[in-house]
């Protein structure tokens, strides 16, 4: 901390001397102030990275990802299940989508074939009618599987009975 204060004092001294001088001497003081300012930034960043010593690369990446501007997104026709706000989908290459609620800023990353599907898989409010249909389809598929097993078992039984008569 004391070193940063001394550094700041030197920067201010060179800037004050640059105002009093002209020509190459002025340029020299301005260059010294610029270099000292760059050194100050480097020291502050180093101190910050030391304070994040326990953070993993993934932690730092997630924080950077959350704070960066996202570019142009596509608004999907579903609402956020958390707050009811509008959802935006951002395409990130190779079927990877970032879904963001514009109101609560909740984010989700998923692979999907389309932005609407990505929203439905992550942050979109659950539509009870759709879930009822999905549950019914799943139940029908389960019943069909059981019926297929029973039919297969019946065919096997008939085959074994017919083999007795041969």
C-alpha positions, -999 to 999 in steps of 0.1 A, spaced: 0 0 0 28 24 9 46 15 -23 15 25 -43 13 58 -25 50 66 -34 43 56 -70 13 79 -71 34 107 -57 61 102 -84 34 102 -111 20 135 -98 55 150 -95 64 141 -132 30 155 -144 36 188 -124 72 191 -139 58 184 -174 35 214 -170 64 236 -161 87 224 -189 86 224 -226 101 205 -255 120 172 -249 122 177 -212 84 180 -210 81 148 -232 105 130 -209 84 138 -178 52 128 -196 68 95 -207 80 88 -171 45 95 -158 31 72 -184 55 44 -175 49 48 -138 11 47 -144 15 15 -163 36 1 -134 8 11 -110 -18 -7 -130 4 -38 -132 9 -38 -94 -28 -33 -88 -37 -62 -111 -11 -84 -95 -25 -76 -60 -60 -84 -73 -49 -118 -88 -33 -126 -54 -66 -119 -37 -83 -144 -61 -56 -170 -54 -82 -196 -43 -103 -190 -75 -100 -216 -102 -97 -208 -139 -134 -218 -142 -144 -194 -115 -125 -165 -132 -139 -175 -166 -175 -176 -153 -172 -141 -137 -157 -127 -169 -184 -144 -190 -212 -130 -168 -198 -94 -170 -191 -93 -207 -215 -78 -232 -234 -105 -251 -239 -90 -285 -271 -93 -305 -296 -119 -293 -329 -133 -304 -359 -128 -282 -378 -161 -277 -415 -163 -270 -412 -177 -235 -410 -160 -201 -384 -166 -173 -396 -191 -148 -378 -171 -120 -393 -137 -126 -415 -138 -157 -392 -115 -177 -384 -119 -214 -358 -143 -225 -330 -137 -250 -311 -164 -268 -275 -159 -280 -260 -184 -304 -224 -194 -294 -215 -219 -323 -220 -256 -327 -255 -256 -312 -244 -239 -280 -269 -213 -268 -267 -188 -239 -302 -180 -225 -305 -148 -205 -334 -132 -187 -335 -95 -195 -350 -87 -161 -333 -108 -135 -301 -114 -156 -302 -151 -149 -281 -171 -174 -281 -206 -186 -258 -223 -212 -270 -254 -231 -267 -273 -263 -299 -274 -284 -310 -275 -320 -328 -241 -319 -331 -210 -296 -367 -218 -285 -356 -254 -276 -327 -240 -256 -350 -217 -237 -374 -245 -230 -346 -267 -217 -333 -240 -193 -351 -209 -181 -385 -209 -197 -416 -212 -175 -429 -247 -175 -462 -250 -195 -485 -274 -177 -503 -284 -209 -470 -293 -227 -459 -312 -196 -492 -331 -195 -488 -341 -232 -452 -351 -226 -463 -372 -195 -490 -388 -216 -466 -396 -244 -441 -410 -220 -469 -432 -204 -480 -443 -239 -444 -452 -248 -441 -472 -215 -474 -490 -222 -463 -497 -258 -431 -511 -245 -449 -534 -221 -474 -545 -248 -445 -553 -271 -428 -574 -244 -461 -593 -238 -466 -598 -275 -430 -611 -279 -436 -634 -249 -468 -647 -264 -452 -653 -298 -424 -672 -280 -450 -693 -262 -469 -701 -294 -436 -710 -312 -427 -735 -284 -462 -750 -285 -461 -753 -323 -427 -770 -320 -444 -798 -300 -466 -807 -329 -438 -809 -355 
